[in-house]
Amino acid sequence: MTTSPLQYYVATDGSQQLVVSSGGGGGGATPAPVAGVNDGAVTLAGSGGSAGLLTYLKGTVAGQVLQWGGAAWVAGALNATTLASFAASPAVNQFLKGNGPGVAASWGTLTTAPANPGDNNKAAIAVNGDFSYAFIADANIASNAAISTSKIAPAGLNGQALITTAGVPGWGTDFGSQNLVTTGSVSPGTLAVTTTATIGTSLAIGTNPASAGIIGLPNGSVVQFRNAANSANLQVLQVSNTNVITLGLNSGIAGLTVACAAGGTINSIIGGTTALSLSAGGGVQFGFSILSFPTGSNASISIAGNSGSAGSQLAVTGGNTTQASANGGVLVLAGGASQNATPGFGGGVKMQTDTVDTAGTMLEINRPATAQHYIALFGRTSTTAQMGAGTGDYVLYVANAATVPTVDATNGYVSYSDGAKPAWRFNGTNIRLNGTSATASAGGGAAPPATVLTFIDVQVNGTQGKLAVFAA
């Protein structure tokens, strides 16, 4: 009898061995397989009621398979639904998907293929046996999950970011039209913006910047521009450590222009009060009652000269009123006040034809001494030397005429000083008071003419009298 070795297969729990007999009879088998009866059967070791004995197991119908029953191998039938699910070949791009416990698996197809570029950078997430595409969010990845940068893309260079170009992720610096959003800080050393940058809420620069406003700057920082020659910086704005705002700088800046549209107003406000207001309709308006200039220097208020025409008029007036029963404001011109310390006195007032003609002083109001106030007409230069001590207090001084009039005025008369004597021109005559004499005789001792032309009422040293005018 030919010996046919038995083949042993260990069960999953190690308690049973599967012995497959390929033919009849075999040495060492207990009981030995019976030819024609046990051919093709499987042999179970450790069963049959006796230790070490073999049991032969054969199927009862075609199509049965050997199944593990939990304690021993048994003959069973393969699920017809499962077999049917594998009967047809899958289509292109199909995948085998599970349909849940007790339900046969089946071949499935992706519902929607990823779109380019709409699904670029999205992750495929399995949902109900299919895939959907979505951006990875916190809900998809655990907060404590660690993702190696090597799993994202090859390492980039310093300053590069992971961006997608034409649907392909990679490292680069060109974000195109994408928005860069961060709630932290960007610290690249020097940030160069070569195109238009849009800042959504505010921009804070430096250490301890302002906590509000569109642009926040720290105290002491300077806003600067480059000059036209590209050779230096120009300081435009600064706030000092004493909270003083400086606009411009005293070097490098050629000028400062403050402009507004026609009809607009430029205001300077101090403590809530408009200190200076500039407008086309209202001119220059001051909010305070004093306009002062620095000490130690002469100051002037003038209109800029015209190069091709006559100069413009400058009018200085008191305040106007719109109330019918009220008076207009008084214009007061006064010299500077003194502290009344000897020999200091208040300053005077001069009116002159221009600033070039030094002999053009036409009116001077002065007080050169304690009890000496006078008004000087046509003094041309300072009249202090002309009005010495004893010339009176609150008097009128008339300087000699440079040229004696020879023609009458059209309406009125001309009053002047001639040789330090009062004189008038009217009715075709120049009349000058030459003084007084003790007698009524004419010059040279001759008797006065008998005919008196007229008498002029005069007062001499407080005594009323008549002045007889004789023919020459």
C-alpha positions as CSV (number, residue, x, y, z in Angstrom):
1,M,0.0,0.0,0.0
2,T,1.4,3.4,-1.0
3,T,1.9,5.8,1.9
4,S,0.3,9.2,1.4
5,P,1.6,11.7,3.9
6,L,-0.8,13.9,5.7
7,Q,-0.6,17.7,5.6
8,Y,-1.3,19.6,8.8
9,Y,-2.6,23.2,9.0
10,V,-3.0,24.9,12.4
11,A,-6.3,26.5,13.3
12,T,-6.4,30.2,14.3
13,D,-6.8,29.4,18.0
14,G,-4.1,26.7,17.9
15,S,-6.4,24.0,19.3
16,Q,-7.0,22.1,16.1
17,Q,-5.0,20.9,13.2
18,L,-6.3,20.4,9.8
19,V,-5.0,17.3,8.1
20,V,-5.7,16.9,4.4
21,S,-5.5,13.4,3.0
22,S,-4.6,13.1,-0.7
23,G,-5.3,9.4,-1.0
24,G,-6.1,6.1,0.8
25,G,-4.1,4.6,3.6
26,G,-1.2,6.2,5.3
27,G,1.1,4.9,7.9
28,G,0.8,6.4,11.3
29,A,-2.8,7.5,10.9
30,T,-5.2,6.4,13.6
31,P,-7.6,5.4,12.4
32,A,-6.2,5.0,8.9
33,P,-8.2,6.5,6.1
34,V,-10.3,4.0,4.2
35,A,-9.6,3.9,0.5
36,G,-12.6,5.0,-1.6
37,V,-14.3,6.3,1.5
38,N,-12.0,8.9,3.0
39,D,-10.4,10.0,-0.2
40,G,-10.4,13.8,-0.5
41,A,-11.6,14.3,3.0
42,V,-9.9,16.5,5.5
43,T,-8.7,15.1,8.8
44,L,-9.3,16.8,12.1
45,A,-6.7,16.0,14.8
46,G,-7.7,15.8,18.4
47,S,-11.3,14.9,17.8
48,G,-13.4,11.8,17.6
49,G,-13.7,11.4,21.3
50,S,-10.2,10.0,21.9
51,A,-7.0,12.0,22.1
52,G,-4.7,11.5,19.2
53,L,-7.5,10.0,17.0
54,L,-8.3,11.5,13.6
55,T,-11.7,12.4,12.2
56,Y,-12.3,12.6,8.5
57,L,-14.5,15.4,7.2
58,K,-16.0,15.6,3.7
59,G,-18.4,18.1,2.2
60,T,-22.0,17.2,1.6
61,V,-22.8,19.4,-1.4
62,A,-20.8,21.0,-4.2
63,G,-19.6,24.5,-3.5
64,Q,-19.1,24.1,0.2
65,V,-16.0,25.6,1.9
66,L,-14.2,24.8,5.1
67,Q,-15.2,27.3,7.8
68,W,-14.0,27.7,11.3
69,G,-17.0,27.1,13.7
70,G,-15.4,28.5,16.8
71,A,-14.4,25.1,18.2
72,A,-13.7,23.0,15.2
73,W,-13.6,23.1,11.4
74,V,-16.9,22.5,9.7
75,A,-18.2,22.3,6.2
76,G,-20.2,25.3,5.1
77,A,-21.6,27.2,2.2
78,L,-20.1,30.5,0.8
79,N,-22.5,33.5,0.9
80,A,-24.2,33.7,-2.5
81,T,-24.4,37.5,-2.3
82,T,-20.7,37.8,-1.6
83,L,-19.9,35.6,-4.5
84,A,-22.2,37.6,-6.8
85,S,-20.5,40.8,-5.8
86,F,-17.2,39.5,-7.2
87,A,-18.8,38.0,-10.3
88,A,-18.5,41.1,-12.5
89,S,-15.2,42.9,-13.1
90,P,-15.0,46.4,-11.7
91,A,-15.2,49.4,-14.1
92,V,-12.3,51.9,-14.6
93,N,-11.7,54.0,-11.5
94,Q,-14.0,51.9,-9.3
95,F,-13.1,50.8,-5.9
96,L,-14.3,48.1,-3.5
97,K,-16.3,49.6,-0.7
98,G,-17.9,48.1,2.4
99,N,-21.6,48.6,2.9
100,G,-21.8,47.7,6.6
101,P,-22.2,44.5,8.7
102,G,-24.1,41.7,7.0
103,V,-24.2,43.6,3.7
104,A,-22.2,42.5,0.8
105,A,-19.3,44.6,-0.4
106,S,-19.7,46.2,-3.8
107,W,-17.8,48.0,-6.5
108,G,-18.2,51.8,-6.1
109,T,-17.4,54.9,-8.3
110,L,-16.2,58.3,-7.1
111,T,-19.2,60.6,-7.3
112,T,-17.3,63.7,-8.4
113,A,-13.7,63.9,-9.5
114,P,-11.7,66.8,-8.0
115,A,-12.0,69.9,-10.1
116,N,-9.0,72.0,-11.2
117,P,-8.5,74.6,-9.8
118,G,-11.6,74.6,-7.6
119,D,-10.5,71.6,-5.5
120,N,-6.8,72.4,-5.4
121,N,-5.3,72.2,-1.9
122,K,-8.4,70.4,-0.6
123,A,-8.3,67.0,1.1
124,A,-10.4,64.0,0.1
125,I,-12.5,62.9,3.0
126,A,-14.4,59.6,3.1
127,V,-18.1,60.1,3.7
128,N,-20.6,57.2,3.5
129,G,-18.4,55.1,1.3
130,D,-17.5,58.0,-1.0
131,F,-15.1,61.0,-1.1
132,S,-15.8,64.7,-0.7
133,Y,-13.3,67.5,-1.0
134,A,-12.8,70.2,1.7
135,F,-10.1,72.4,3.1
136,I,-8.4,71.0,6.2
137,A,-9.8,72.7,9.3
138,D,-9.4,72.2,13.0
139,A,-12.3,69.8,13.0
140,N,-10.4,67.5,10.6
141,I,-7.1,67.4,12.6
142,A,-6.7,67.0,16.3
143,S,-5.4,70.0,18.1
144,N,-2.5,67.9,19.5
145,A,-1.6,66.4,16.1
146,A,1.9,66.9,14.8
147,I,2.5,67.2,11.1
148,S,6.0,67.0,9.8
149,T,6.9,69.7,7.3
150,S,8.4,67.0,5.2
151,K,4.9,65.7,4.6
152,I,3.7,69.0,3.2
153,A,6.3,70.0,0.6
154,P,10.0,70.1,0.1
155,A,11.8,72.6,2.3
156,G,11.8,76.2,1.0
157,L,14.3,79.0,1.3
158,N,14.3,81.6,4.1
159,G,11.4,84.1,3.6
160,Q,9.4,81.7,1.4
161,A,5.9,80.5,2.1
162,L,3.9,77.4,1.0
163,I,1.7,78.7,-1.9
164,T,-0.2,77.2,-4.8
165,T,0.5,78.1,-8.3
166,A,-1.8,76.7,-11.1
167,G,-3.1,74.1,-8.6
168,V,0.4,72.9,-7.7
169,P,1.7,73.6,-4.1
170,G,5.2,74.8,-3.6
171,W,7.5,77.2,-1.8
172,G,7.6,80.8,-3.1
173,T,7.2,84.5,-2.4
174,D,4.6,85.6,-4.9
175,F,1.1,85.5,-3.4
176,G,-0.6,86.9,-6.5
177,S,-4.0,88.3,-5.6
178,Q,-4.3,86.3,-2.4
179,N,-4.7,87.9,1.0
180,L,-2.1,87.5,3.8
181,V,-3.9,87.3,7.1
182,T,-2.3,87.1,10.5
183,T,-3.3,88.0,14.1
184,G,0.3,88.0,15.2
185,S,3.3,90.1,14.1
186,V,5.4,90.0,10.9
187,S,9.1,90.6,11.8
188,P,11.2,90.2,8.6
189,G,13.7,92.9,9.5
190,T,12.8,95.1,6.5
191,L,9.5,94.6,4.8
192,A,9.5,95.9,1.2
193,V,6.1,96.5,-0.5
194,T,6.6,97.0,-4.2
195,T,2.9,97.3,-5.1
196,T,-0.2,98.7,-3.5
197,A,-0.8,97.3,0.0
198,T,-4.3,97.4,1.6
199,I,-4.5,97.4,5.4
200,G,-7.9,96.4,6.6
201,T,-8.2,98.1,10.0
202,S,-5.0,100.0,11.2
203,L,-1.3,100.0,11.1
204,A,0.8,100.1,14.2
205,I,4.5,100.8,13.9
206,G,7.3,100.6,16.4
207,T,7.4,100.0,20.2
208,N,4.5,101.3,22.2
209,P,2.6,102.8,19.3
210,A,-0.7,104.7,19.6
211,S,-3.5,102.3,20.6
212,A,-6.1,103.9,18.4
213,G,-6.3,105.5,14.9
214,I,-5.6,104.3,11.4
215,I,-1.8,104.7,11.8
216,G,-0.3,104.3,15.3
217,L,3.2,105.7,16.0
218,P,5.3,105.8,19.2
219,N,6.3,109.0,21.0
220,G,9.4,110.6,19.5
221,S,9.2,108.9,16.2
222,V,9.7,111.0,13.0
223,V,7.8,110.9,9.7
224,Q,10.3,111.7,6.9
225,F,10.4,112.1,3.1
226,R,13.3,111.8,0.7
227,N,14.4,115.1,-0.9
228,A,14.2,115.8,-4.6
229,A,18.0,115.3,-5.1
230,N,17.8,111.9,-3.3
231,S,20.6,113.1,-1.1
232,A,19.0,113.5,2.3
233,N,15.8,112.9,4.3
234,L,13.4,115.7,5.2
235,Q,11.7,115.6,8.6
236,V,8.0,116.3,8.2
237,L,6.3,115.4,11.5
238,Q,7.5,114.6,15.0
239,V,6.0,114.5,18.5
240,S,8.6,115.2,21.2
241,N,8.8,113.7,24.7
242,T,7.1,116.8,26.0
243,N,4.2,116.2,23.6
244,V,5.0,119.1,21.3
245,I,4.2,118.5,17.6
246,T,6.8,119.8,15.2
247,L,5.7,120.2,11.6
248,G,8.7,120.5,9.3
249,L,12.3,121.3,10.3
250,N,14.5,124.4,10.1
251,S,16.9,122.9,7.6
252,G,16.5,121.2,4.3
253,I,12.8,122.2,3.8
254,A,12.3,124.9,1.2
255,G,8.7,125.8,2.1
256,L,5.5,124.6,3.6
257,T,2.1,124.9,1.9
258,V,-1.3,124.4,3.6
259,A,-4.1,124.3,1.0
260,C,-7.8,123.7,0.7
261,A,-10.4,123.9,-2.0
262,A,-12.0,127.2,-3.0
263,G,-14.6,128.3,-0.3
264,G,-12.8,126.2,2.3
265,T,-11.4,127.4,5.6
266,I,-8.0,126.7,7.3
267,N,-8.3,126.9,11.1
268,S,-5.7,126.9,13.9
269,I,-7.3,125.8,17.2
270,I,-5.8,126.3,20.6
271,G,-7.6,124.8,23.6
272,G,-10.9,124.5,21.7
273,T,-10.7,128.1,20.5
274,T,-10.0,129.1,16.9
275,A,-6.9,131.1,17.2
276,L,-6.5,131.8,13.5
277,S,-8.9,131.3,10.6
278,L,-8.0,131.8,6.9
279,S,-10.7,131.9,4.2
280,A,-11.3,133.6,0.9
281,G,-14.5,135.3,2.1
282,G,-13.5,136.1,5.7
283,G,-9.8,136.8,5.2
284,V,-7.6,136.4,8.2
285,Q,-9.5,136.2,11.5
286,F,-7.9,136.0,14.9
287,G,-9.5,134.3,17.8
288,F,-7.5,136.2,20.4
289,S,-7.2,139.9,21.0
290,I,-3.4,140.2,20.9
291,L,-1.1,139.9,17.9
292,S,2.5,140.0,19.0
293,F,6.0,139.5,17.5
294,P,9.2,138.3,19.0
295,T,11.1,140.7,21.2
296,G,14.4,142.3,20.1
297,S,13.4,142.7,16.4
298,N,11.6,145.2,14.3
299,A,8.4,143.7,12.7
300,S,6.2,144.9,9.8
301,I,2.8,144.0,8.3
302,S,2.7,144.7,4.6
303,I,1.3,143.5,1.3
304,A,3.6,141.9,-1.1
305,G,4.8,144.2,-3.9
306,N,3.4,144.1,-7.4
307,S,6.0,143.8,-10.1
308,G,4.0,145.3,-13.0
309,S,1.5,147.6,-11.4
310,A,0.8,149.9,-8.5
311,G,0.9,148.6,-5.0
312,S,-2.2,147.4,-3.3
313,Q,-4.1,149.2,-0.5
314,L,-3.9,148.0,3.0
315,A,-6.8,149.1,5.3
316,V,-6.7,148.8,9.1
317,T,-10.1,149.4,10.7
318,G,-11.8,148.9,14.0
319,G,-14.5,146.3,14.4
320,N,-17.7,146.6,12.4
321,T,-21.1,146.0,13.8
322,T,-24.3,144.8,12.2
323,Q,-26.5,146.3,14.9
324,A,-28.2,149.6,13.8
325,S,-28.0,151.3,17.2
326,A,-24.4,150.3,18.0
327,N,-21.2,152.1,17.2
328,G,-18.3,150.7,15.3
329,G,-15.1,149.8,17.1
330,V,-12.4,152.4,17.7
331,L,-9.0,152.0,16.0
332,V,-6.2,152.7,18.5
333,L,-2.6,153.2,17.3
334,A,-0.2,153.3,20.2
335,G,3.5,153.0,20.9
336,G,4.9,150.4,23.2
337,A,4.3,150.8,26.9
338,S,7.2,151.5,29.4
339,Q,7.5,150.5,33.0
340,N,7.7,154.2,33.9
341,A,11.2,153.8,35.1
342,T,13.5,156.8,34.7
343,P,14.2,157.7,31.9
344,G,11.8,155.3,30.2
345,F,8.7,156.6,28.4
346,G,6.1,155.2,26.2
347,G,6.9,154.8,22.5
348,G,5.5,157.1,19.9
349,V,3.6,156.7,16.7
350,K,4.8,157.7,13.2
351,M,3.0,158.0,9.9
352,Q,5.3,158.2,6.9
353,T,5.0,158.1,3.1
354,D,7.0,154.9,2.7
355,T,9.8,152.9,4.2
356,V,12.5,153.9,1.7
357,D,12.3,157.7,2.1
358,T,13.9,158.4,5.5
359,A,12.6,162.0,5.4
360,G,9.1,160.9,4.8
361,T,7.7,161.1,8.3
362,M,4.5,163.2,7.9
363,L,3.0,162.7,11.4
364,E,4.6,161.9,14.7
365,I,3.1,161.5,18.1
366,N,5.7,161.4,20.8
367,R,6.6,161.8,24.4
368,P,10.3,162.4,24.9
369,A,10.0,163.7,28.4
370,T,7.8,163.4,31.5
371,A,5.7,166.5,30.8
372,Q,6.1,166.7,27.0
373,H,3.5,165.3,24.7
374,Y,3.3,166.6,21.2
375,I,2.1,166.0,17.7
376,A,4.7,166.9,15.0
377,L,3.7,167.6,11.4
378,F,6.1,167.1,8.5
379,G,9.0,166.5,10.9
380,R,10.5,164.2,8.2
381,T,13.0,162.9,10.7
382,S,12.9,162.5,14.5
383,T,11.7,165.7,16.1
384,T,13.2,165.1,19.5
385,A,16.0,167.5,18.8
386,Q,13.5,170.1,17.6
387,M,11.2,169.9,20.6
388,G,13.6,170.6,23.4
389,A,12.8,171.3,27.1
390,G,10.2,173.9,27.7
391,T,8.5,173.6,24.2
392,G,5.3,172.7,25.9
393,D,3.2,169.7,26.8
394,Y,0.3,168.5,24.6
395,V,1.3,170.9,21.8
396,L,1.4,170.9,18.0
397,Y,4.7,171.3,16.2
398,V,4.9,172.2,12.5
399,A,8.2,171.9,10.7
400,N,9.3,174.4,8.1
401,A,8.0,173.8,4.6
402,A,10.6,172.5,2.2
403,T,9.0,174.7,-0.5
404,V,6.7,177.7,0.2
405,P,3.4,177.5,-1.7
406,T,2.9,179.9,-4.6
407,V,-0.6,178.8,-5.7
408,D,-3.8,178.6,-3.8
409,A,-5.4,175.3,-3.0
410,T,-8.6,174.6,-5.0
411,N,-10.8,174.4,-1.9
412,G,-9.5,175.7,1.4
413,Y,-6.2,177.2,2.4
414,V,-2.7,176.0,2.9
415,S,-1.1,176.2,6.4
416,Y,2.6,175.8,6.8
417,S,5.6,177.0,8.7
418,D,8.1,179.4,7.0
419,G,11.3,180.3,8.8
420,A,9.9,178.9,12.0
421,K,6.9,181.3,11.7
422,P,3.3,180.4,11.1
423,A,2.1,181.1,7.5
424,W,-0.9,180.6,5.3
425,R,-1.7,180.8,1.7
426,F,-5.2,181.9,0.6
427,N,-6.8,184.5,-1.7
428,G,-3.6,184.6,-3.8
429,T,-1.6,185.8,-0.8
430,N,1.1,184.3,1.5
431,I,0.6,185.6,5.0
432,R,3.3,185.0,7.6
433,L,3.3,186.1,11.2
434,N,6.8,187.4,11.8
435,G,6.3,188.2,15.5
436,T,5.7,191.4,17.5
437,S,7.2,194.9,17.9
438,A,7.0,197.6,20.6
439,T,5.8,200.4,18.3
440,A,3.4,200.6,15.4
441,S,6.0,202.3,13.3
442,A,7.1,200.7,10.1
443,G,10.5,199.3,9.7
444,G,13.4,201.8,9.7
445,G,11.6,204.2,12.2
446,A,9.3,205.8,9.7
447,A,5.8,206.7,10.7
448,P,3.1,204.1,9.8
449,P,1.0,204.9,6.8
450,A,-2.2,206.7,7.5
451,T,-4.3,204.2,5.7
452,V,-5.1,200.9,7.4
453,L,-6.0,198.1,5.1
454,T,-7.7,195.9,7.8
455,F,-7.6,194.9,11.4
456,I,-7.0,191.3,12.5
457,D,-8.2,190.2,16.0
458,V,-5.4,188.7,17.8
459,Q,-4.4,187.7,21.3
460,V,-0.9,188.6,22.6
461,N,0.2,187.1,25.8
462,G,-3.4,186.7,26.9
463,T,-4.5,190.2,26.0
464,Q,-7.0,190.7,23.3
465,G,-6.2,193.3,20.7
466,K,-6.4,194.1,17.0
467,L,-3.7,193.8,14.5
468,A,-3.7,196.6,11.9
469,V,-2.5,195.8,8.5
470,F,-1.1,198.8,6.6
471,A,-0.2,199.0,3.0
472,A,3.4,198.3,2.4
